Amino acid sequence: MTKLALGVVVALTILAGEASADFMTGNKLNAFCASSKLNEQSGCAGYVEGVIDYMEWVRLEQHKPQCIPMGTQAPQVADVVLDYLRDHPEMRSYAATDLVVLAITKAWNCQ
């Protein structure tokens, strides 16, 4: 839970500079994940980790098996999401949460 809280704080800190009430889109997430700035890369990782922590909690509540294998490192998961965003530019206008879940479920063939 501490990792989730830290990820949320980092992501919110980065996003606080945006005056818009818009939710994170794939375009915004792609910009953060592909950035050379460490704080934006950290925001990407925190955002992705937060979405995945929630996704796995929902799966647990629905009595479904964990999607991401134990031992998978956060940078590997962020790479999967970034690859998905690069490979599907036509979908980047969608909600980033949806795209993270879609990228992960496709990469690990989750049911």
Secondary structure per residue as TSV (DSSP state, phi and psi in degrees):
chain	resnum	aa	ss	phi	psi
A	1	M	-	360.0	-34.1
A	2	T	H	-63.2	-40.1
A	3	K	H	-62.1	-41.1
A	4	L	H	-63.6	-45.7
A	5	A	H	-62.4	-42.6
A	6	L	H	-63.3	-43.1
A	7	G	H	-61.1	-41.9
A	8	V	H	-65.5	-42.6
A	9	V	H	-62.1	-44.8
A	10	V	H	-62.5	-47.1
A	11	A	H	-62.9	-42.6
A	12	L	H	-67.4	-35.3
A	13	T	H	-62.8	-43.3
A	14	I	H	-68.3	-41.1
A	15	L	H	-78.6	-14.0
A	16	A	T	-61.1	-25.4
A	17	G	T	-71.2	-16.9
A	18	E	-	-85.4	127.5
A	19	A	-	-83.6	-4.8
A	20	S	-	-82.7	148.2
A	21	A	-	-90.9	7.6
A	22	D	-	-66.1	148.0
A	23	F	-	-77.4	163.9
A	24	M	-	-65.0	129.5
A	25	T	B	-105.4	169.8
A	26	G	H	-61.1	-34.3
A	27	N	H	-62.2	-46.1
A	28	K	H	-65.7	-44.1
A	29	L	H	-64.0	-41.0
A	30	N	H	-60.1	-42.2
A	31	A	H	-62.5	-42.8
A	32	F	H	-65.8	-46.3
A	33	C	H	-67.7	-33.4
A	34	A	H	-89.8	-2.7
A	35	S	-	-68.1	152.7
A	36	S	S	-90.2	-5.4
A	37	K	-	-83.0	128.2
A	38	L	H	-60.7	-39.5
A	39	N	H	-66.4	-34.1
A	40	E	H	-74.0	-37.6
A	41	Q	H	-62.7	-39.4
A	42	S	H	-65.8	-38.4
A	43	G	H	-62.7	-40.2
A	44	C	H	-60.7	-50.7
A	45	A	H	-61.8	-42.6
A	46	G	H	-64.0	-41.6
A	47	Y	H	-63.3	-49.5
A	48	V	H	-61.1	-44.6
A	49	E	H	-62.8	-39.6
A	50	G	H	-63.3	-44.2
A	51	V	H	-62.5	-43.2
A	52	I	H	-69.4	-40.0
A	53	D	H	-58.1	-43.2
A	54	Y	H	-67.3	-43.3
A	55	M	H	-58.7	-44.8
A	56	E	H	-67.7	-34.6
A	57	W	H	-64.6	-43.7
A	58	V	H	-61.6	-42.8
A	59	R	H	-60.7	-41.7
A	60	L	H	-62.0	-44.4
A	61	E	H	-63.2	-29.9
A	62	Q	T	-90.3	8.2
A	63	H	T	60.6	35.5
A	64	K	-	-101.5	152.8
A	65	P	-	-68.9	157.4
A	66	Q	-	-59.4	140.6
A	67	C	S	-82.6	-51.9
A	68	I	S	-87.0	127.4
A	69	P	-	-60.5	144.4
A	70	M	T	-56.8	143.8
A	71	G	T	90.5	-8.1
A	72	T	-	-70.4	131.2
A	73	Q	-	-87.4	148.9
A	74	A	H	-55.9	-42.2
A	75	P	H	-61.1	-33.2
A	76	Q	H	-65.1	-41.6
A	77	V	H	-66.3	-43.0
A	78	A	H	-62.0	-37.9
A	79	D	H	-62.7	-41.1
A	80	V	H	-60.5	-44.0
A	81	V	H	-66.0	-45.5
A	82	L	H	-62.6	-42.0
A	83	D	H	-60.0	-42.4
A	84	Y	H	-63.0	-43.9
A	85	L	H	-63.9	-38.2
A	86	R	H	-67.1	-40.2
A	87	D	H	-76.9	-16.8
A	88	H	-	-130.7	62.6
A	89	P	G	-61.9	-24.8
A	90	E	G	-68.8	-15.0
A	91	M	G	-102.6	-2.7
A	92	R	T	-66.8	-12.7
A	93	S	T	-81.4	-8.7
A	94	Y	S	-77.0	167.3
A	95	A	B	-60.1	134.3
A	96	A	H	-61.4	-36.1
A	97	T	H	-58.9	-44.6
A	98	D	H	-62.8	-40.4
A	99	L	H	-70.0	-36.2
A	100	V	H	-63.2	-48.8
A	101	V	H	-61.8	-43.2
A	102	L	H	-62.8	-45.6
A	103	A	H	-59.9	-44.0
A	104	I	H	-69.2	-45.5
A	105	T	H	-65.9	-33.1
A	106	K	H	-73.6	-42.0
A	107	A	H	-64.3	-38.7
A	108	W	T	-106.5	11.1
A	109	N	T	50.6	49.2
A	110	C	-	-77.6	147.6
A	111	Q	-	-98.9	360.0
